[in-house]
C-alpha cells in the first residue's frame, strides 16, 4: 500500500494543475493560490499518516486549500472582495471525502484553460511563459525547472516573480480568448508545449541528450490541451508529433551513452503503443480538413514509425510532406529538412545543392545541424575532406556533450578514411 507521502506527491503531479487553476480563479493571485496549495499539501503530510488517507485525496487537498484562501482573505484587506466567493465555493465541504473524481473533473477544465492562456499570454516573454506553464500546470517545482533548463534556481525564481508581477500590473485577464481570437492565441500555447518537449528530447546543453521528465510533462500538457479543446486539429497534431518522437527515446542513446542516429537505431526498442496512438491521432486530425504544421510534422514522424527498417523508409512521401510543410510554415530549418529528404529520395547531389543554397542565404550560419546535415551528405558522396570541414564547423557550434561526441566520432572516421584513401 502506498504511503501518505507517495500519494501526496502523485496528487501534486497529476492534479496540481487542476487545483491551482481553481485557486487562481477564486483568489485572483498566483502567489496566494500557490501558497494555499502548498499549505494544503503540508497539512496532508501531517494529517494523513495518523488520520488515514482520504478516499479522494485530491478533493481533500482542494477543500483544505479553499479554506486556506478564506483565512488569507480574512487577514488581508485587499482580499476582502473575494471572501464571499470563497465562502460559497467551500460551503458544505465538511464531507469532502465523499466528493467524486467525476464531479471534480467537471468543475475544473475551464479553470485550466484560463490558466494555460494566462501563462502563455503574448505580453510575457517566452522564458516566462515556459516557466509559468511548468510551475502551475506542469506541477514541477522551481528547483526542478531550474535544473531542467540549466539556470540558477534564484534566476528561475526571479523569472517567475517577474512574470506574476507582469500579469498583475498589466491586468492580463484570467480568461479564455473570444472565439474569433482563439486560434491566434492558441499558437503560443502550442509553441510553449513543444518547446518544453524539444528541450527534453534534445537537450540544448549538458551531459544528457534526453530529459524524459520534460518530455513526459510536455506530453501531459498536450493531452490536457486536447482534452480542453478536442476539435482543434493542431492540438491533436502536436500530441501525435510528441508521442511519435518520444517513441524512439530509448533507441537514441546506446549503452555506452553515445548518440544513435535514426538510421542506425534498433527499431525493436521503439515504443509501438506510442506509435500506434500517434498515428491514430494524426489520422483523426487530418480528418478535420484544416492541415497545419504540427499535423504535417506528425505525419512525417509517422512515416518513419511505419518503416520496420531504415531501408524501408518512404523518403519520397517524406519529401512530399516537407514540401507541403514548407508551403504552410516556411522557414530555413524546414527547408533544411526538406533538402535532406530530397537527398535521400531524389539524389544526394540534388539535396546537397539545395543545402548549399540555404548556406548562401546565411540564416543557418549558427545552426550546428546545418553543418552536420551537409557533412553527412558529403560523407555519403565520398567527399571526405569537405565532410571533415563541415563536421568541424558543426563541432564548433554544438553544446550538448553527447552530440559533440557523435560529431567527433564522425570527424575521426572521415579523416581516417580520407588518409587511407
N, C-alpha and C positions, 0 to 999 in steps of 0.2 A: 504493500500500500504506500502511495506517495505521501511524503510528509508535508507539513504546512508550508515550509519554505519553498519546496518544489512547486506546489500548487499555486502559491502566490506569484512566483516568477513566471509560470506558464500563463496565468491570467494577465499579468502585466504585459507580456509579449503579445498575446493573442487578442486581448480585449482592451488594452490600454488606449488604443486609438479611438475606440467607440466611447470609452468612459470620458477621456479628456475632452473630446469634441462636445459632449453634452455639457460638461462643466464650463467650458469656454462660453457656450451659448448662454448659460444661466448667469455667469459672473461677469461676462464681458471682458475677461482678463486672462491672458495666457499664464501670467505669473501666479494668480490666485488658483486657477484651475490645476496647474501642476503641483502647487503646494498642497491643495486639498487631496489630490490623488496620492501624493507621496505619504501624507499623513494617514490616509485610509489604508494604504498598504502596510505602513508601520503598525497600525492598530491590528491588522490581520495577523502579522507575525507575532505580536504579543498575546493576542487573544486565542487564535485557533489552536495552538498546541495544548491548551488546557480546557478550552470550551468545546473543541472539536471543529472540524472543517464543515462549513455550512453546505447544504445541498446544492446551492447555486452560488459559488464563491464570487463570481463577477457581479451578481446582483447585490451581494452583501457589501462588497467594496464600493459599488456605486452609491448605495444608500448612505454609507458612512461618509463618503466624500461629499455628498449633498449636504449632510448635516454639518460637516466642517465648513462649507461655504456659508451656511447660515450663521455659524459662530463668527466667521470673519466679517460678514456683513453687519452683524450687531456691534462689532468692535470698531468698525471703520465707517465713519460718517459718509465717506464718499461712495460706500456700497449700499447705503440705505435703500436706494431706489430699486435694488434687485431683491430686497428681502421678501416681499410678497410673492414674487415668482418662485423664489427658492422654497418658501414655506409650502406653496402649492405643490411643487414638484416632489417634495419629500413627505407630504401628508400621507398617512396610512401606510408608512413603510415599516411599521413595527414588526410586521410579519414578512420581512423582506426575503427570507429564505424560501418562501412559497412562490416568489416571482419566477415565472418560467423563462427559459432561454429564448423561446419564440417571442414572448412579449418584449423582452429586452431588445432583441434584434429589430423588431418592428419599430421601435421608438428612436433608433439611432441613425439610420442611413442618411437622412437629410443633414444631421449634425456633422457627420464625417465628410459629406460632400461640401458643406460650407467650409469646413476646416481645410480641405485639400485646396480649394480655390483661394482661401486666405493665405495659406502658406506659399502658394505659387503666384501671388499677385504680381503683375508686371512692375509695380513700384519697388519691389525688392530685387536685389541683385541675385544672380544665380547661386552664389555660395550661400546666401541667406536662405533662399528657397530650399536648397538641398538640406541644410542643417535643420530648419524648422520642420520639414516634412519627416525626416528621420526621427527627430526628437518627439514630435507629437503623434504622428500616425504610425511611424515605424517601430516605436517602442524601444529605440536604442537610447542608452544613457549618453550623457555628454562625453565621458571618457571613451566610450565605445566609438562614437562618431569621430572624435579627435584622432583616435588610433587608426581608424579605417582610412581617413584621408590624410594621415601623416602630418597633422598640425598639432601644435601645443594645446593642451586642454584649456589653458587660460585664453588662448586665441579663439578657440571654438566657443567657449562660454561668452566671451565678449561679442562674438558674432551673433549669437542667439539673443543676447540682451539688446543689441542694436536693432535687430530685426523686429523684436517685440515692441521696442520703443517706436520704431518707424510705423508699425501698424497702429499704435495708439495715437501718435501725434498727427499722422496723416489721415486719421479716421478711416482707414481701409475697412470697407464693410465686410462683416462676417456673414456672407450670403453667397448663394449660387447666382451666377450672372444671368441676366434675362435671356430668353431663348435665342434672340437674334444675335447675341454676343457669345453664346455658349461655346460654339466650335472654336472661335479665335482664342478664347480664354482657356480652352481645354488643351491647346497645343503646348503651352508652358508646363502644364501638369504632366503630360506625356513625356516631354523633354526631360523634366527633372527625374522622373522614374527611370527613364532609360539611361540617364547619366549615372544614376546610382548603380544600375545594373552593370554598365560598362566599366565603372571603377572596380567593381567586384570581379568581373570576367577577365579583365586585362589591366591589372593594377598599373597605375602610372609609374610608380617607383617602389623601391623596397625589395625585400627578399623573396616575396611570394608573387607568383603570376596571377593566381586566382584567390579571391577572398569570398568563400562560399557564403559567409554570413550576409554580405552585402547583396549578393545575387539573390539569396533567399528573401531578403527584405524587399527588394525591388519586385520580385515575382508576387509576393504577398500584396504589395501596394497595387500592382497591376490587376490582381484578382479583385481587389476592393473597388477599383475604378470600373471594372467590367460589371461588377455586381450593382453598382450605383447607377451606371449609365449603360445598360446592356444593349441598347440599339445603336451605339456608336461603333462603327466597324473598325476605326483606327485603334480603339481600346482593345478590341479582340486581336487585331494585328500586332499590337505591342506585346500583349501577353503571349501570343503564339511565338513571336520572334524571340523573346527571352527564354521561353521553355525550350525551343529548338536549339538555341545556342548553349543553354545550360545542360542540355542532354549530353554534350560532349565533354563536360567538365573533367571527368575522371580519366579521360584519354589524352588530355592536353599536356600533362606532365608525366614523365616516366618515373620509375622507382628511384632513379638517381637524381631526381629533381630537375631534369632537363626538359626544355620545351619540345613538344612533338607537334609537327605541323599537321594540318587537316589531312593532307595526302598520305602521311605516314602513320596516322592514328590506328590503333587496334579498335575496330568498329564494334567488336563484341563488348567493349566497355561502355558503349553509348547507352543511354537510358531510353529504352524503347517506349516506355509508358509516356515519357515527356514528348517524344517524337510523335506518338500517336495523338496525344492531346493537342499538341501544337498544330498538326496537320488538320485535325478536325476544326479547330478554331479558325484557321485561315480559310478553310472551305466555307465556313459559316459567314465569315467577314466578307469574303468576295461576293457572296450571295446578295449583299445589300446593294451592289452595283455602284458603290462610291469608293473607288480604289484610291488608296493613299500610300504614302511612303512606307509606313510600318507594315502594311499588308504585303507590299511588294518585297520588302526585305525578308519578311517571314516566308513568303513563297520561295525565295531563293534558298533560304536555310532548309526548307522542306525538301527541295530537290536534292540537296546534299544528303539529307537524312534518309532519303529513299534509296540511295546507292549503297549496295551491300559491300562494295569495294571501290577504291578511288578510281579505278579504270572504268567503272560503270557510270560515272557521273555524267549527266546530260549537260555538258557545258554549252551547247547550242541554246538550250532552253534558258540557262542561267544568263547567257549574254543577252537574250531577248528580254528577259525580265529587267536586267540592268539598263537596257536601252529605254524601257518604259519608265523605270525609276528616274533616269536622267531627265526625262521629259517632265515629270511631275515635281521633281525636287533636285534641280540642277545644282551641282557643287563639285569641287575638284576631287574630293575623296571618292564620291560616287563615280566620277569619270575614271579615276584610277582603277577602281574595282571592275568597271566595265571593260577597260583596256586589258586587264588580266584575263577576264572571261573570254574576250576576243582572242587573246594569245592562245588560250587553251582550246578554243573551238575552231578558229579560222586560220591559225598560224602564228608562230612566235614572232616572226618579223613584223607582221601587221600590228600585233599587240604592242611590240616594243616601239614602233613608230608613233602610236597613239600616246604612249607614256612619255616619249621624248617631246611631243608637242606640249603636254602638260608641264614638263620640266621647263620648257622655254617660257611658259607663262609666269613662272616664278611663285605661284600661290602655294606650292607644296615644298618650298625650299627648306623649311624647318621641320618637315614631317618625315620621321625616320622610315616609316613604312613605304614611302615613295621610293627611296633608295633600295630598301630591302626587296621590293617587288621587281624593280629594274634589275637588281643583281641576280635575282632568281632566274629571270628570263635569259639574261646574258649567260648565266651558268649553263642553262639547258641548251643554248645555242653553241656552247663550246668556246665562247669569247671570254676566256678565263681571266685575262689581265684586266679587262674592263669590269668584269664581275667583281674582282677583288677591290677595285677602286670604289665601286658602288657599295660594297659591304663595309668598307672603311667609313664612307660618308654616313651610312646608317648607324654604325657603332658610335660615331661622334655625337649622335642625337638621341640614341636610346638611353633611358634612365632605369628601366626595370632590370635587375641583375640577371634574372633567368633569360630574358630576351637578349641581353647582351652576351651571355654565354653561348646562346644559339648562334648569334651572328659571328662570334669569334670562331666557333667551330666551322661554320661555313667558310669563313675567310681563310682559315687554315687549310681546308680541303681544296679550295680553288687555287691557292698559292702552291700547294703541294703538287696538284695535277699539272699546273702550268710549268712548274720546274721540271717535272718528269717529262712533260711534252717537249 
